[in-house]
Amino acid sequence: MLLQNELTELDTYFKDIENKSLSIVQVPENKYLCIRIDGFKATRNFLKDILVNEEFNNNLNSSYKKFFQSFKKYFGKDKQSSIICSFIVNDEVSIILNKNLDNDGNRVMKVSTLISSFFGSHMTQSYEDKNIFFDARPLILEENEISQYIRYRFLISKRYAYWKVLRLNKYHNVYEDEIKKNIDNSIQAVEEINKNEDVDKILSTFKFLVTDAKEDPKFSENPKKNKKYLLNDIHTIIMNYLNYSNKT
């Protein structure tokens, strides 16, 4: 299957879930809440005209570490971690929370505002002269949809990475849909101008973080060597954690 065909299917599927999730007040039993936060105008202000903004990336990663330490047990039951995994890319963070949480962890609006305000506050502290805001979008997921969702956000971000390299190199027709909205054509165009190394620099900033301990939750970056984010690999990593976490 072409990557763009896969991405189109995933995009339709998860946009439908996102729209349906907007009307849900409380996470249903045995479902998983995903909160995706996006920086408000952060791409334009920090990322648009530079291949990789190391300072912004470091600040966002630092914010996530602070968030994880603050929230890893806040909503969790007993020794259960509140957070299963997260995907950090550009100015976007997708956070998958565990099921059946305590301390209002099932209240969609409350969790959404807590997470977006935490990141906005911490990121703003990193810059003396800029205020940084994040909006939050909730999605209610089934267990088998978690890995598909990470794969979806990876493909969206990968397409943008290829297109960004083309735009920075003033590739012809870069704003046409056949390039901008088609990952397969963008990949081919980057190969034509021999700029795959630039794309690799962007892809190397993507982070997939999985909670890897139960009693004292911490996260590890996965996949460490395989940066292709293949669906089977992602699913195996997530299921390994869930199977371990749910043991009594």
C-alpha positions in Angstrom: 0.0 0.0 0.0 1.2 3.5 -0.8 1.9 5.6 2.3 -0.6 8.3 1.2 -3.4 5.7 0.9 -2.6 4.4 4.4 -2.5 8.0 5.7 -5.8 8.9 4.0 -7.5 6.0 5.6 -6.1 6.7 9.0 -7.0 10.4 8.7 -10.6 9.7 7.9 -10.8 7.2 10.7 -9.3 9.3 13.5 -11.0 12.6 12.4 -14.3 10.8 12.9 -13.2 9.7 16.4 -12.0 13.2 17.2 -15.3 14.7 16.2 -17.3 12.1 18.2 -15.0 12.6 21.2 -15.9 16.3 21.5 -19.3 15.5 22.9 -18.0 13.0 25.5 -17.8 14.4 29.1 -16.4 11.4 30.9 -14.2 8.6 29.5 -16.2 5.4 29.3 -15.0 2.4 31.3 -12.1 0.5 29.8 -11.5 3.2 27.2 -8.3 5.2 26.8 -8.2 9.0 26.7 -5.7 10.6 24.3 -4.9 14.3 24.6 -3.2 15.9 21.7 -1.8 19.4 22.3 -0.7 21.7 19.6 1.3 24.9 20.0 -0.8 28.0 19.0 1.2 29.6 16.1 4.3 27.9 17.5 5.2 26.4 14.1 5.1 29.9 12.5 7.1 31.5 15.3 9.7 28.8 16.0 9.8 26.1 13.4 8.7 27.3 10.0 11.9 28.7 8.5 14.5 26.6 10.1 15.2 22.9 9.5 15.4 22.0 13.2 15.0 24.4 16.1 17.1 22.6 18.8 16.2 25.2 21.5 12.5 24.7 21.0 12.8 20.9 20.8 14.8 20.8 24.0 12.3 23.1 25.8 9.4 20.9 24.7 11.1 17.7 25.8 12.0 19.3 29.1 8.4 20.3 29.5 7.3 16.8 28.9 9.7 15.4 31.5 8.3 17.9 34.1 4.8 16.9 33.1 5.5 13.2 33.3 7.0 13.5 36.8 4.0 15.6 37.9 1.3 13.5 36.4 2.6 9.9 36.2 0.8 8.9 39.5 -1.7 11.8 39.8 -4.6 10.0 38.1 -3.3 6.4 38.6 -4.9 3.7 40.7 -2.7 2.1 43.3 0.7 1.6 41.5 -0.7 2.1 38.1 0.8 4.8 35.9 -1.5 7.5 34.6 0.4 7.6 31.3 0.9 4.8 28.9 2.9 6.5 26.1 3.4 9.8 24.3 4.5 11.0 20.9 6.3 14.3 20.6 6.9 15.9 17.2 7.4 19.5 16.1 5.0 21.6 18.4 2.7 18.7 19.1 2.4 16.2 21.9 0.0 13.2 22.0 -0.4 11.7 25.4 -2.2 8.4 25.9 -3.6 8.0 29.4 -4.4 4.8 31.1 -7.9 3.4 31.5 -10.2 3.7 34.5 -8.3 6.5 36.3 -8.9 8.1 39.7 -8.8 11.8 40.8 -11.0 13.1 38.0 -8.8 11.4 35.4 -11.9 10.4 33.5 -13.2 14.0 33.1 -12.3 14.9 29.6 -12.5 18.6 29.8 -10.6 18.8 33.1 -7.7 16.6 31.9 -7.5 18.5 28.6 -7.2 21.9 30.3 -4.8 20.7 32.9 -2.4 19.3 30.3 -2.6 22.2 27.9 -2.1 24.8 30.7 0.8 22.9 32.1 2.7 22.8 28.9 1.8 26.5 28.1 3.1 27.6 31.5 6.3 25.6 31.4 7.1 26.6 27.8 6.5 30.2 28.5 8.9 30.1 31.4 11.6 29.0 28.9 11.3 32.2 27.0 11.6 35.7 28.5 9.8 37.6 25.8 7.2 35.1 24.4 4.0 33.6 25.6 3.3 30.1 24.3 -0.1 28.6 24.3 -1.4 25.1 23.5 -4.8 23.9 22.5 -6.0 20.4 23.4 -8.0 17.9 21.5 -9.3 14.8 23.2 -9.8 11.4 21.5 -11.5 8.4 23.1 -9.7 5.2 22.0 -10.0 1.5 22.1 -7.0 -0.5 23.2 -6.3 -1.7 19.6 -6.5 1.9 18.3 -3.6 3.3 20.3 -0.8 1.9 18.1 -2.8 3.0 15.0 -3.1 6.5 16.3 0.7 6.8 16.9 1.3 5.5 13.4 -1.2 8.1 12.1 0.5 11.0 13.8 3.9 9.7 12.6 2.8 9.6 9.0 1.3 13.1 9.2 4.5 14.5 10.7 6.7 12.5 8.2 4.7 14.0 5.3 5.2 17.5 6.7 9.0 16.8 7.2 9.4 16.0 3.5 7.3 18.9 2.4 9.2 21.3 4.7 12.6 20.2 3.2 11.1 20.9 -0.3 9.8 24.3 0.8 13.1 25.4 2.3 14.8 24.3 -0.9 12.3 26.2 -3.0 11.2 23.2 -4.9 8.9 23.9 -7.8 5.2 23.3 -7.3 5.8 22.8 -3.6 2.5 24.4 -2.7 0.5 22.2 -5.0 -1.6 19.5 -3.4 0.1 16.8 -5.4 3.3 17.6 -3.5 2.1 19.2 -0.2 -0.6 16.6 0.5 0.9 13.5 -1.0 3.7 11.9 1.1 4.8 9.5 -1.7 5.3 12.3 -4.2 7.1 14.4 -1.5 9.5 11.5 -0.8 10.2 11.1 -4.5 10.8 14.9 -4.9 13.3 14.9 -2.0 15.2 12.1 -3.5 15.4 14.0 -6.8 17.1 16.9 -5.1 19.2 14.6 -2.9 18.1 16.1 0.4 17.3 12.9 2.4 19.8 13.8 5.0 17.8 16.9 5.8 14.7 14.9 6.3 16.5 12.5 8.5 17.5 15.4 10.8 13.9 16.3 11.2 12.8 12.7 11.8 15.5 12.2 14.4 13.7 14.7 16.6 10.5 12.6 16.8 10.1 10.9 20.2 7.9 8.0 21.1 8.0 7.6 24.8 6.6 4.6 26.6 6.2 4.1 30.4 8.5 1.1 31.2 8.0 0.5 34.9 5.0 -0.1 37.1 5.9 0.6 40.7 8.1 3.6 39.9 7.0 4.8 36.5 9.5 6.2 34.1 9.7 6.4 30.4 12.0 5.2 27.7 12.3 6.1 24.1 11.0 3.5 21.7 11.7 2.5 19.0 15.4 3.4 19.8 17.0 2.1 16.6 14.1 1.5 14.3 12.8 5.0 13.4 10.3 3.8 10.8 7.5 3.5 13.4 6.1 0.4 11.8 2.6 -0.4 13.1 3.5 -3.9 14.3 6.5 -2.6 16.2 4.5 0.2 17.9 1.7 -2.3 18.7 4.1 -4.8 20.3 5.7 -2.1 22.4 2.4 -0.8 23.7 0.9 -4.2 24.3 4.0 -5.3 26.2 3.4 -2.4 28.6 -0.3 -2.9 28.9 0.0 -6.6 29.6 2.6 -5.9 32.3 0.7 -3.0 33.8 -2.6 -4.8 34.0 -1.1 -7.8 35.9 -2.4 -8.1 39.4 
